[in-house]
Amino acid sequence: MQDFTCFTPCFLTSPPNDPLRFMSSQMPTPSPHAPAAGAEPPFDLVTWFELNRVRILGTLGIVCVLVIVLMVVRARRHSVATSASAALLALTPPTGPGQEPAPLDPQKLLDLSRRFAGTRPAVQARLLASGQLFADGKFAEAQGEFAAVEEAQPNGPLLGSALLGVASSLDAQGRASDAVTAYDRVISLFPSGAPALQARLAKARLIEGTQPSQALGLLEDILKDPYAVGYQELAAAARGRLLAAHPELDVPLVSTNEVRVVAPPVSADPGTLVP
């Protein structure tokens, strides 16, 4: 007789009072919560942290150091800018109503600009020094300092004033051709700003003898600008002088779709135009 001790009939594993299970041919299904054979164990955050503790702490340490260094640098820059503003205020005392501003010391302003290089007050100090040098008649020195302002902040808010200062310095030195080129640069970069209005006035003055029609166009651009209130009186006076010297330019104008055309003179015969 064969030994069947390792064989256990399925009905012996079922409760005696469970006829449905006793008669069923299906195998018992495993519990859905039981891990499948060969599956990876679930992720354990604590275990992962213990295995990567050195790397995690090192990364956090580096981040903390970088944040602290950034905060120190920003605090240092703020402190330097505050000191520069205080020093600039000491060199440019405010004046009351009706008082003439006190003359500035260009050398002290330039020293401040070098001492606090890289800050906005330093650029302002250099621009003020340039203006004072120009007012003192030192046009070549003023030109160099105005150009230095552009180098310090090529895209800063003081660029228009610096470029206008370069052009004015060239103009004051009698270098008309270079000055016209410099004024053109101001007009192209700041077509609707105050520096461009001053540049148009100055360029019109320089070219009115050789290019009167172009000078007239510059002056009329100022007169048509609704925001050029402070310059329109000067432009109107310059236009009157220009037309007095060149009466042939004083012709009636007709506006057609914003394009200005010259109206030709009409003869006595309505069908004939005067050449």
C-alpha positions in Angstrom: 0.0 0.0 0.0 1.2 3.4 -0.9 1.9 6.0 1.7 -0.5 9.0 1.4 0.4 10.7 4.7 1.4 13.9 2.9 -1.9 14.1 1.1 -4.8 15.9 2.8 -8.1 15.9 1.1 -9.6 19.4 0.6 -12.7 18.6 2.5 -10.7 17.9 5.6 -9.6 21.6 5.6 -13.1 23.0 5.6 -15.3 23.3 8.6 -17.8 20.5 8.8 -20.8 22.8 8.7 -19.7 24.8 5.6 -21.4 22.9 2.7 -20.7 25.7 0.1 -17.0 25.6 0.7 -17.1 21.8 0.9 -18.7 21.6 -2.5 -16.7 24.4 -4.2 -13.8 23.6 -6.5 -12.1 27.1 -6.1 -9.0 27.6 -4.1 -9.0 30.0 -1.2 -8.0 33.6 -2.3 -5.2 35.3 -0.5 -5.9 38.4 1.6 -5.5 41.7 -0.4 -3.3 43.1 2.4 -0.8 40.2 2.3 2.4 41.1 0.4 2.8 39.2 -2.9 5.6 36.8 -3.2 8.8 38.5 -4.6 7.3 42.1 -4.2 9.5 44.9 -2.8 8.7 46.0 0.7 6.8 49.4 1.2 8.9 52.6 1.3 10.0 53.4 4.8 10.9 57.1 5.3 12.7 56.5 8.6 14.9 53.8 7.1 15.6 56.0 4.1 16.6 58.9 6.3 18.9 56.7 8.3 20.6 55.4 5.2 21.1 58.9 3.7 21.6 60.9 6.9 25.1 62.1 6.0 24.2 63.2 2.5 21.0 65.0 3.7 22.6 66.8 6.5 25.5 67.9 4.3 23.2 69.3 1.6 21.2 71.2 4.2 24.4 72.6 5.7 25.5 73.9 2.3 22.1 75.5 1.6 22.1 77.2 5.0 25.6 78.6 4.4 24.6 79.9 1.0 21.5 81.6 2.5 23.6 83.2 5.3 26.2 84.5 2.8 23.5 86.0 0.6 21.9 87.7 3.6 25.3 89.1 4.7 26.1 90.4 1.2 22.7 92.1 0.8 23.0 93.7 4.3 26.5 94.9 3.4 25.3 96.4 0.1 22.4 98.1 1.9 24.8 99.5 4.5 27.2 100.8 1.8 24.4 102.4 -0.2 23.0 104.1 3.0 26.5 105.5 3.8 26.9 106.7 0.2 23.5 108.5 0.3 24.4 110.2 3.6 27.8 111.3 2.2 26.2 112.7 -1.0 23.6 114.6 1.1 26.4 116.2 3.1 28.0 117.4 -0.1 24.8 118.7 -1.7 23.0 120.6 1.1 19.4 121.5 0.2 18.5 125.2 -0.5 15.4 127.1 0.5 12.9 128.8 -1.8 14.4 131.6 -3.7 18.0 130.7 -2.7 20.7 130.0 -5.2 22.1 126.5 -5.0 25.6 126.5 -3.5 28.4 125.6 -5.9 29.5 122.0 -5.6 33.0 120.7 -5.2 33.6 118.4 -8.2 36.7 116.8 -6.7 34.9 115.8 -3.5 32.0 114.4 -5.5 34.4 112.3 -7.7 36.1 111.0 -4.6 32.8 109.9 -3.2 32.0 108.2 -6.5 35.2 106.2 -6.4 34.8 105.4 -2.7 31.3 104.0 -3.1 31.7 102.6 -6.7 28.8 100.4 -7.8 26.1 102.2 -5.9 23.4 104.6 -7.2 24.6 107.6 -5.1 28.1 107.1 -6.6 26.7 107.5 -10.1 24.6 110.5 -9.0 27.7 112.1 -7.5 29.7 111.7 -10.7 26.8 113.2 -12.7 26.7 116.2 -10.4 30.5 116.6 -10.6 30.2 116.5 -14.4 27.6 119.2 -14.4 29.7 121.4 -12.1 32.8 121.0 -14.3 30.7 122.0 -17.3 29.4 125.1 -15.4 33.0 125.9 -14.5 33.9 125.9 -18.2 36.0 122.7 -18.0 34.2 121.2 -21.0 36.8 118.5 -21.8 36.9 117.2 -18.3 33.1 117.3 -18.1 32.8 115.3 -21.3 35.0 112.6 -19.8 33.0 112.4 -16.6 29.7 112.3 -18.4 31.0 109.4 -20.5 32.1 107.7 -17.3 28.5 107.9 -16.0 27.4 106.0 -19.2 30.1 103.3 -18.5 29.0 102.9 -14.9 25.3 102.5 -15.7 24.8 101.8 -19.5 21.1 101.2 -18.9 20.5 103.3 -15.8 17.9 106.0 -15.4 20.6 108.7 -15.7 21.8 107.6 -19.1 19.8 110.3 -21.0 21.3 113.1 -18.9 24.8 111.7 -19.3 24.5 111.4 -23.1 23.1 114.9 -23.3 26.0 116.1 -21.2 28.5 114.5 -23.6 26.8 116.2 -26.6 26.7 119.6 -24.8 30.4 119.3 -23.8 31.3 118.6 -27.5 29.1 121.5 -28.5 30.8 123.9 -26.0 34.2 122.8 -27.3 33.3 123.9 -30.8 33.2 120.4 -32.2 29.9 120.9 -34.1 30.0 117.7 -36.2 30.7 115.5 -33.2 28.1 117.3 -31.2 25.4 116.7 -33.9 26.2 113.0 -33.9 26.0 112.9 -30.1 22.6 114.8 -30.2 21.3 112.3 -32.8 22.1 109.5 -30.4 20.2 111.2 -27.6 17.2 111.7 -29.9 17.2 108.1 -31.2 17.5 106.5 -27.7 15.0 108.9 -25.9 12.7 110.1 -28.7 10.0 111.4 -26.3 12.0 112.4 -23.2 13.3 115.7 -21.9 16.9 115.0 -23.1 15.6 114.5 -26.6 13.8 117.9 -26.5 16.9 119.7 -25.5 18.9 117.7 -28.1 16.5 118.8 -30.9 16.8 122.4 -29.8 20.6 122.3 -29.8 20.9 120.4 -33.1 18.5 122.8 -34.8 20.8 125.6 -33.7 23.9 123.9 -35.1 22.5 123.0 -38.5 20.2 126.0 -39.2 22.9 127.6 -41.4 23.6 124.5 -43.5 20.4 122.5 -43.3 17.6 125.0 -42.5 14.7 122.7 -43.6 15.9 119.9 -41.3 16.4 122.4 -38.5 12.8 123.7 -39.0 11.5 120.1 -38.8 13.2 119.6 -35.5 11.7 122.7 -34.1 8.2 121.9 -35.3 8.5 118.4 -33.8 8.9 120.2 -30.4 6.0 122.5 -31.1 3.7 119.5 -31.9 4.7 117.6 -28.8 1.9 118.1 -26.2 4.4 117.3 -23.3 7.0 119.8 -24.4 5.4 122.7 -22.6 8.7 124.0 -21.1 10.5 123.9 -24.5 7.8 125.1 -26.9 8.4 128.8 -26.2 12.1 128.4 -27.0 11.3 126.3 -30.1 8.8 129.0 -31.3 11.4 131.8 -30.9 14.0 129.7 -32.8 11.5 129.0 -35.5 10.7 132.6 -35.9 14.4 133.5 -36.3 14.9 130.7 -38.8 12.0 131.7 -40.9 13.2 135.3 -40.9 16.5 134.2 -42.3 14.9 131.8 -44.7 11.5 133.1 -45.8 11.3 130.5 -48.5 10.6 127.9 -45.9 7.5 129.8 -44.6 4.9 128.1 -46.8 1.3 127.0 -46.0 1.1 123.4 -44.9 -1.8 121.0 -45.4 -2.2 117.9 -43.2 -3.4 114.8 -45.0 -3.5 111.6 -42.8 -0.7 113.0 -40.7 1.5 113.5 -43.8 2.5 117.1 -44.3 2.6 118.3 -47.9 3.4 121.7 -49.3 0.4 123.4 -51.0 1.6 124.8 -54.4 0.7 128.4 -55.2 -2.3 128.9 -57.5 -2.3 131.4 -60.4 -5.1 133.8 -61.4 -6.3 131.2 -63.9 -7.9 128.4 -61.9 -6.8 125.8 -64.4 -3.1 126.8 -64.4 -0.5 126.2 -61.7 2.4 128.5 -61.2 5.7 126.6 -61.6 
